[in-house]
Amino acid sequence: SNITSANEASRRDEANRGSTASPGRQQFQAFYRSLASLDQEATGPTTQVAAMSTEEIARLHFTVCDDELASSTCAICHEDLQAGENVLRMPSCSHAYHACCIEHWLRIKAACP
């Protein structure tokens, strides 16, 4: 199925993230890690939203971007979604993100950005 294929492709993307992510996305991810670290220092563990485990993320339904989502903007990296890319539409709100962007985000905070 498309969902299974997208989940497998997302895991491959994660394993090869350094070589497949665009330079802009790599820069953003490094910048985001810095901001997340500052946020954790400022807010402390009592107000921090829990992160998702790798197993919880793997249970999410990643899919391949279709024409309906194409040209939507990923609110994490601010790049447009492109047809054929692996994406995740959040179950609670239907916002869509690049798979590699949202996986990174969910490892830090288990809430829609």
Summary of the structure (lengths in Angstrom):
residues: 113
radius of gyration: 13.9
end to end distance: 27.7
largest distance: 43.1
contacts: 302
relative contact order: 0.20
helix: 50%
strand: 11%
